[in-house]
Amino acid sequence: MKAKIVGFRGSYRDPDYRNVLIRLIDADPYKSKVIGRKVRLKINEKTWINGKIIRFHGNNGVLVARFERGIPPFTLGWEVEVK
């Protein structure tokens, strides 16, 4: 499955780059059991950042994923891989 990064948790002045808001592409998160699944973000050819989906965020199908380390802010809008 693929997902898209739509934002970061935290305030405008102090965002948390480790907790990321993602939205699944072409899948319903309520029907597919996605809580607890692994998430991978590809930065370049050799660099991957791993994470895990931990909870829902609101009622519109947005999920919260926590990564091992903070991801760069320029990755907003990038696709991630959900296993």
C-alpha positions in Angstrom: 0.0 0.0 0.0 1.0 3.6 -0.5 0.4 6.6 1.6 1.1 10.3 1.4 2.6 12.6 4.1 0.0 15.3 4.7 1.5 17.0 7.8 3.3 16.8 11.1 1.9 16.7 14.6 2.5 19.6 16.9 2.0 23.3 16.5 2.9 25.6 13.7 5.9 27.0 15.6 7.0 23.7 17.1 6.2 20.8 14.8 7.1 17.2 15.8 9.0 15.8 12.9 8.9 12.3 14.4 5.1 12.0 14.5 3.8 12.3 11.0 0.2 12.5 9.6 -0.3 10.2 6.6 -3.3 9.4 4.4 -3.7 6.1 2.5 -3.9 6.2 -1.3 -6.7 4.1 -2.8 -7.5 2.3 0.4 -10.0 2.7 3.3 -8.0 2.8 6.6 -11.2 1.8 8.6 -11.7 -1.4 6.5 -8.1 -2.5 6.2 -6.4 -3.1 9.5 -3.5 -0.7 9.4 -2.8 0.1 13.0 0.5 -1.5 13.9 1.8 -1.8 10.3 5.3 -0.8 9.4 5.9 2.4 7.3 9.1 3.1 5.2 10.2 6.5 3.8 12.8 6.5 1.1 15.0 9.6 1.3 17.6 8.5 -1.3 19.0 5.4 -2.8 20.6 4.1 0.4 18.6 5.9 3.1 15.3 4.6 4.5 13.6 5.8 7.6 11.3 3.2 9.3 8.2 3.8 11.3 5.0 2.4 12.6 1.3 3.5 12.3 0.1 4.1 15.9 -3.4 5.6 15.7 -6.1 7.4 13.8 -6.2 11.2 13.6 -9.7 12.5 13.3 -12.6 11.0 11.3 -11.4 11.6 7.7 -9.0 8.6 7.4 -5.8 10.3 8.4 -3.3 8.2 10.4 -0.5 9.0 12.8 2.8 7.3 12.1 5.8 7.5 14.4 9.2 7.2 12.8 12.5 6.0 14.4 14.0 9.5 14.0 12.6 12.8 12.7 12.1 13.1 9.0 13.1 16.2 7.1 10.5 18.9 6.5 10.9 18.8 2.7 9.3 15.3 2.6 5.8 16.9 3.1 3.8 15.5 0.2 6.0 12.5 -0.5 4.8 8.9 -0.7 5.6 6.3 1.9 5.4 2.6 1.7 3.0 0.7 4.1 3.7 -2.9 4.6 
